[in-house]
Amino acid sequence: MTSAANILEKVSALVARLTGLFVVCLCVGLVGSLLISVFFRYVVGQALSWPEEISLILFTWLILLTGSLGVREEFHVKLVVFSARLPPFYRRILEMIITAAIAVFGLILVYSGHDLVRRTAEHLTPTLRLPLDWVNYSASVCGVLIFLHAAAILARGGRTEADR
């Protein structure tokens, strides 16, 4: 592996660890928000509106960040009926093509997310009046992470049997 590929792999691994820690924090925040909502609705008898909005923001970030980790760790859903029947050389080529397509998808997500943020720049969430950008930036951030992880896989020449 070249020096640039090695650096890219280390950056991808570090970013994945930090993303994983952030995802855990988002999970704790999401569960806390939902518990507050349930407690006030069923114990106190007075439903709050803000926990639902916070939960939506946290859930959006949680799903998209976890999806970017799926690219790095390869825990996303895929069909292997066709690729499992290919010889290893052709299977590796197919995986590189798919990984390149995933990298392109990441770039499209960056562009689309940026466009969404630009179009909704002045919008606020209904209850807490938070900038809607807090939710919409998740698409661009996720796109950058997807591209980074896919580029690291491509730079090292695809996944090896030891990676699986």
C-alpha positions as a printed Julia matrix, in Angstrom:
164×3 Matrix{Float64}:
   0.0     0.0     0.0
   1.36    3.42   -0.93
   2.03    6.15    1.57
  -1.0     8.18    0.44
  -3.25    5.12    0.65
  -1.88    4.35    4.11
  -2.59    7.89    5.3
  -6.08    7.78    3.8
  -6.73    4.45    5.53
  -5.58    5.84    8.9
  -7.74    8.95    8.49
 -10.72    6.79    7.55
 -10.16    4.53   10.57
  -9.85    7.5    12.95
 -12.91    9.23   11.54
 -14.86    5.95   11.79
 -13.92    5.6    15.48
 -14.95    9.18   16.2
 -18.18    8.69   14.24
 -18.89    5.54   16.25
 -18.44    7.43   19.52
 -20.69   10.22   18.28
 -23.32    7.68   17.22
 -23.3     6.22   20.75
 -23.82    9.73   22.18
 -26.68   10.28   19.73
 -28.26    6.99   20.86
 -28.07    8.05   24.5
 -29.58   11.44   23.65
 -32.32    9.84   21.56
 -33.28    7.35   24.27
 -33.19   10.14   26.87
 -35.44   12.34   24.76
 -37.9     9.51   24.21
 -37.93    8.62   27.92
 -38.67   12.24   28.83
 -41.49   12.25   26.3
 -43.0     9.01   27.65
 -42.59   10.1    31.28
 -44.35   13.41   30.79
 -47.09   11.93   28.62
 -48.01    8.92   30.77
 -46.76    9.72   34.29
 -47.23   13.48   34.53
 -50.15   13.51   32.11
 -48.84   16.51   30.19
 -47.33   15.8    26.76
 -44.32   17.85   25.73
 -43.77   18.8    22.11
 -40.03   19.41   22.09
 -38.76   15.85   22.75
 -40.29   14.69   19.48
 -38.46   17.38   17.56
 -35.16   16.65   19.31
 -35.66   12.93   18.65
 -36.2    13.61   14.95
 -32.97   15.61   14.69
 -30.97   13.02   16.63
 -32.49   10.13   14.67
 -31.67   11.74   11.33
 -28.02   12.18   12.29
 -27.9     8.72   13.86
 -29.16    6.95   10.75
 -26.99    8.83    8.27
 -23.8     8.57   10.34
 -24.38    4.88   10.94
 -24.92    4.47    7.2
 -21.5     6.0     6.55
 -20.0     3.5     8.99
 -21.72    0.78    6.97
 -19.56    1.71    4.0
 -16.36    1.37    6.02
 -17.32   -1.75    7.95
 -19.35   -3.32    5.13
 -22.36   -4.07    7.31
 -24.84   -2.66    4.8
 -27.22   -5.0     3.03
 -26.05   -6.44   -0.25
 -26.92   -9.3    -2.54
 -24.12  -11.74   -3.26
 -25.99  -14.26   -5.4
 -24.21  -13.11   -8.54
 -20.84  -12.05   -7.13
 -20.4   -15.24   -5.09
 -20.36  -17.23   -8.33
 -17.58  -15.16   -9.89
 -13.92  -16.12   -9.73
 -12.0   -14.09   -7.08
 -10.37  -11.77   -9.64
 -13.69  -10.76  -11.22
 -15.37  -10.56   -7.83
 -12.71   -8.07   -6.73
 -13.22   -6.0    -9.9
 -16.99   -5.99   -9.33
 -16.47   -4.9    -5.71
 -14.18   -2.07   -6.85
 -16.81   -0.89   -9.36
 -19.49   -1.0    -6.66
 -17.22    0.86   -4.22
 -16.51    3.5    -6.87
 -20.28    3.89   -7.39
 -20.69    4.29   -3.62
 -18.0     7.01   -3.65
 -19.88    8.81   -6.44
 -23.08    8.48   -4.41
 -21.25   10.14   -1.5
 -20.28   13.07   -3.7
 -23.85   13.38   -4.99
 -25.05   13.37   -1.39
 -22.59   16.18   -0.54
 -23.84   18.25   -3.46
 -27.53   17.55   -2.8
 -27.15   18.15    0.93
 -25.42   21.46    0.29
 -28.2    22.44   -2.1
 -30.83   21.48    0.49
 -29.12   23.59    3.15
 -28.9    26.51    0.72
 -32.61   26.26   -0.16
 -33.76   25.98    3.47
 -31.28   28.43    5.0
 -33.91   30.62    6.67
 -36.25   27.84    7.83
 -36.72   26.95   11.48
 -38.04   23.84   13.19
 -41.7    24.24   14.23
 -41.48   23.87   18.01
 -38.03   24.86   19.2
 -37.38   27.31   16.37
 -33.95   25.8    15.74
 -32.33   26.29   12.35
 -33.4    23.49   10.03
 -29.78   23.42    8.9
 -29.05   21.31   12.0
 -30.93   18.48   10.33
 -30.05   19.2     6.72
 -26.28   19.35    7.21
 -26.42   15.65    8.06
 -26.71   14.75    4.37
 -23.55   16.63    3.39
 -21.57   15.35    6.36
 -22.68   11.8     5.63
 -21.75   12.22    1.97
 -18.23   13.34    2.89
 -17.83   10.36    5.23
 -19.15    7.92    2.63
 -16.72    9.3     0.06
 -13.8     9.17    2.53
 -14.44    5.55    3.49
 -15.04    4.44   -0.11
 -11.88    6.27   -1.26
  -9.87    4.49    1.45
 -11.18    1.12    0.24
 -10.35    2.0    -3.37
  -6.88    3.3    -2.45
  -5.92    0.04   -0.8
  -7.16   -1.94   -3.77
 -10.43   -3.16   -2.33
 -11.17   -5.43    0.55
  -8.99   -8.41    1.18
 -10.08  -11.74    2.65
  -8.47  -10.63    5.94
 -10.73   -7.56    5.96
 -13.89   -9.68    5.93
